[in-house]
Amino acid sequence: MDRINFIKSRIILPTINRRINALAIAALFVICMIVAPAGIVGAAPIPTKSTGIKWHPGHYYTIQNWANDDPIYMAKVYRELKATPALRGMQLRYLWGWLEKSPGVYDFSSIDKHLAKLTAMNKRLVIQVQTKSFEADWKLIPDYLKAPKYEGGAFPFRDWGSTTIDGRNIKLWNPYVRDRLIALFKALGQRYNSHPNFEGIGMIETAMGQAVTPLTTAQADKWFDNLIIVQQKARTFFPNTMTIQEINYPREYLKQITSAMVKMGGALGCPDVYPDEPGLNFRGNQYSPPGAYKYFSQLSGIVPIAPTVEKVNYLNTRGDKKGHVPTVQELLVFARDDLKSNYIFWQRIPKYVNQVLEVMRWKRQTSTPSGGLRSACPKAYPSCIWN
């Protein structure tokens, strides 16, 4: 990283004015270049309550896992990003097993490559560390996690009503698995927190899947306790960068995780935009807690809200397919007005890409940098870095 960006990441931003003027920041950079000594390139800044967080809300692509390094697919992605000002960047998703080859040995070359390309275009990168797979044969975890110390590292699950193994999730109740995941986030933070075009990093949905061997209550409780610990550590490793937790199910744990994310200044995402999904829209009653979408509307303006439009959301407004086929505009309006989103990640599906790009060209999406989404600095942030 060049010296200007390194110094930029270490400026202590004022807390009186939460919305930082870009000209004032530029002036501070010039002063710091004169008086500040050179540091270690790539080191993460020391987090303080007055440290600003990169903030560029708006519309982003989400790339299908298999396509991260597919040259034909990604060439189309970059052409579309360049031609579409309303798309501010993209989200890439990486399985843990792709990033860590052996204990403490990481391969971030794919992230580096895409971050450099996006920076050259003045676009931004968000990544998701995936600790849950949706195919049984995906390389979810590093091989060393299969050892007895880690209880095999992951458990198989089935979709509701299925008789086959449909994916795997990590055994996050195991403290050794938790600590290795924390180590991964530490390495990522040291490398990317201070990069001005590295916009955010997130974790996959809270839904654990229907375990083939049912989890005990103690395992499930510890799984969520450790998830919060991982997110808390990630906030310290990424003091200048948005950290996201996707939430959906189980509903009985959502208050715990959302309360923790508010306290630490994290962001809330959701793996689906389903306008008519009963479980996600459930308002709650004396017998059952509310669904994930209730927390979005309540916490808008306090923490960042960043849902994802997935392939299944283009197909139907409900997960059980009892709704209707929505338009892209309908999905946008629901995510913008009902979920009160700051960011929307649009999964780039070839069949629907032209519809998404058409909507991205409308005046509502091109008239502001945030593409018509909420852009105020969240109250949970000490301050926001806009430029």
N, C-alpha and C positions, 0 to 999 in steps of 0.2 A: 504494500500500500504506500502511496506517496506521502510525503511529510505533511502536506496540507491537510489531507484527510485524517492522518493520525492525530494531528493537533486538534482538529475539529472535534474528534470524538471525546476529547478531554476537557472541553470548555465547560465550566460550571455555569449553567444557565440560570438567570434570575427566576425566582418563584413568584414575584409580585405580578408580573405580566405573563400569563400562561400561554399566550399566543405570541410567539417570538417573531419579530419583524426581520425579514431576510436581510435588509440592509444593515441592521444593527449587528447581526451575526457576522456578516462579511467584514465589518469594521473590527470586530473582536478578533477575527482570524488574523487580520493584518498585524494587530498589536501582538498577538501571541506568537506569530512567526518571528517577531523581533526579539522577544524576551524569553521564549520557552526553549529549553534544550531539547535536542532530538531524543526520542525514546526508542523502545524496542518495537520494531514493525510487527503488527499483528496482535500485540498484547491488548487485552480487554481493559477499558478504563475502570477505575475504581467506582463502584456504584454509590451514589449519594442521593438523598431525597431531592436535591435540586438538579439532578442530571436530566437533560432533555431526552426525549424518546422520538425517534424518527416517525413521521406521521404523514402518510400519503394515501389517504382513503380513496376509494374508487373501485373500478372494475378491473379484475385480473382474470387471465386464463388459468385453468387447472389442467395439467397435462396428465394423460393416462400413463400409468407406471411403465408399461412396456415401451412407451414412445420416448422416454427421456433422452435417449441417445440414438434414436432412429433418424438418420440424416434426411430422408425424404420428408417424413412427417414434420420434423423440427424446422426444416427450411420453410415449409408453409407457415408454421407458427410465427417465425421471425418476420416473414413478409407481411403477415396480417397485423402483427404488433406495430410494425413500422408504419403501416398505412392507416392505423386506427388510433387516433390520439386518446380516445376514451378508455382504451385498455392501457393501464398504467404499468403492467408487468405480468408476471405469471407465477403460479405456484407449482413447484415440482415435489413429487412424493417419493421418498426413499425408504425401502425396508431397512430395518436395523442391520440385517445380515449383509446388505450391500455395502454398508458404510464401514463396518468394523470387520477386518479380516482375521485378526487374532487379538488376544487381550491387549488393548491399548494401541493397536496398529490400525490406522484409519486410512481409508481411500476417499478423499473429497474431490478427486479430479473432475468428476462430472459436475459437481456444484461450482467449482472454480471456473470451468469452461463456460457454463451458462451465465454465471454472474458477470464475467468479463464481457460477453456479448450484449447482455442487457445494459450494462453500464455504458457501453459505447453508444447505445441508442437512447440513453437517458430513461431507461425503464428499470423496474425493480423486481427483486426476487423474494419470494416467500417459499420456504420449504416445510414439508411435513415429515417428521420421523414416524414411520409406520411400525407399530408394535402389534398389529393385528393383520392377518392375511385373510383373503377371501377365496383362496384356492389352497388345497391341502399341500400341493407340491412347491409353493413359493418358498424361497429361502428367507424366512422371516427373521431368524436369529443367527448370530455367529455360531459356528460348530462347537466352540468350547463351552457354550452355555448348555449343551446337552449333557454335561457331566452331572453326577449325583449331587454335587454341592449346590447346583442350581435347580435340582429336581427335574432335570430334563429341559428346563428353560421355557417351555411352552406347552399348552394343553390344547387338544383338538376340540372343536365344537361343531354343532350342527345348526343349520337354520331351523326355525320352528316348523315342525311337520316333516322334516327331512330324515332319511335313514342313512345318509352317507356323511362322511366327514367333509365339511364345506369350508373349513379354514382352521387357523390356529391363533391363539392369543398368548401373550407372555404371562408367566407365573409371577406377576408383580408383587404378590404377597411375600415372595422369597426375598429377604434383605440383600442377598448377594446379587440377584438379578436387578433389584432396584439400584444398587450401588454402581453396577456396570453401566446401567442406562444413564445415571447421573454423570459418570465419567465421559460418556459420549457427548452429552450436552456441554460439559466443560470444554472439551476439545473443540466443539463447534463454536462455542462462545469466544474462545481465544482467537479463533481464526476469522470470525465474521462479524462480531458485534460492532466493531468500529468501522465497518465498511458502509458508506453512506447509501449504497443501493441495495444492501441486504435489509429488506423491509420487515421480515417477520419469520418466526419459526413456530411450528405447532406440533401437537400430538393428536393422534387419531381418536375416534369416537369412544365414549365411555361404555357403550354397549359391549358386554364381554362375550356374548354368544352363549348358546345353550351347551354347556360343557358336556362332553360324552360321559365323563365321570362327574356327577354333580358336585359343585363347589360347596364347601361348608360355609355357614354364616361367618365364621371366623376368617376364612380365606377371603371371602368377598369384602368383609370390613377392612381387612389389612390391605387388600388390593387397592381400595380407594384411599386409605391412609397414605400408602406409599406413592400413589399417583400425585397426591397433593405435595408430598415431600419433593418429588422429582420436579414438579412445576415451580415450587419455591426456589429450589436450587437453580433452575433454568433462569428465573428472574435475576438472580445474582450474576449469572454468567452472561446475560444479555441485558444489562442495565439500560442500554440505549435502543433496544429493539423490542418490538411487539412479540409477546409470547402467547400462543393461542392454545386453548383446550377445546376440542369438539365435545359437545354434550348432546346426548339423546336419551339413552336409557342406561340403567333402571331408574325410574322416577324417584325412588326412595333415597337415592344418593345425590340427587341433583342439588338440593339445598346446601349440602355439605361442600360440594365441589365449587358451586358458584360463589358461596360466601368466602371461601378461601381465595378464589381468583380475584374477587373484588379487593380483599385485604392486601394481596400482594401486587395488585395492579396488572393482572393478566387480562387477556382477551377471551371472549367466548365465541366459539364457532359451532357449526352444526353440519353434519355430513349430508344433509338433505334440505331442500326447500319444497315442502309438501303443503300447499295451501289448505288441503282438506284432511290431513292426517289426524285422526282422533287422538292418538296417544301423545303426539307432540303439541297439539292445540289444547289439550285437556286443562281446564281452568283450576282443577283441584277442588276437593271437598273434605268433609270431616273424616272420610274413610280412606282417601287416597291423595297423595301430593300432586301438585300441578306438573304439566309437561314442560319440556325444554323451552318452547316458544314463550311461555309466560315469563320466564326469567329474562329473555331478550328485551321484551317491551318494558319491564320494570327497571332494567339496568342500563337502558339506552342513555347515553350521555355520561355515564359513570365509568364504564369500561368499554373498550372497542367491541363491536358486534360484527362478526365476519362469517356468515354462512356460505355454504358451497352448493351450487346447482349441479347435481350429479346426473349421469345418464338416465337413471330411473325417473328423475324428476321431469325430464322432457316427455316421458311416456304417459304419466298419469299424476293426478293431484293427490293420490293416496298410494301407500305402499301395497295395499291389497288389491289395487287396480279397480276399486269400486267407485272411483271418482270419474274424471274426464281427462282428455288429453289437453293440456294447457298450451297456450301460446307463450312465446318467450316474454312478451310484454306482460302477461299475467304473472309469470314467475317473478319478473322484475318488480312489479308493483307490490306484490306480497312481501318480497324480501325488503324492499325499500320502506314501505309504509306500515306494514304490520310488524315485521321483525325489527324495523328501524336500524337498518344496517349502515355501517360505515364502509365496509368492504363487502363485495360479492365476488366469489370465485366461480367462474363459469367453466365447467368441464368441457374441453374442446372435443366434441364428438363430430366426426365428419358429416353425418347426416343432418346435424342441426347448426353447424358453424355459420352457414350463410344467414340463417335467421338471427343468430346472436349478433353478427356483424352489422346486419341491417339496423337492429335496435340501437347498437352502439353509435350509429351515425345520426341518430335523431338529435334534435337541438337540445332536448332535456339532458342528454348524456354528454354533449360537446360544449355546453355553455359554461361549465365549471370544471376545474381540475378533478373534483371528486365524482364527476359523472352524475350529478343529481343526488348523490347519497349524502348523508349527514357528515359534516366535516369538522364540527367543533372539537377542540381538544378535550378528551375525556377527563372528568374530574379526578379519576384515579391516577392520572399522570401528573408528575411534578411540573412538566412543561413539554411542549411539542416542538420538534425541529421540522420545519416545513420545507426548507429549500433542498 
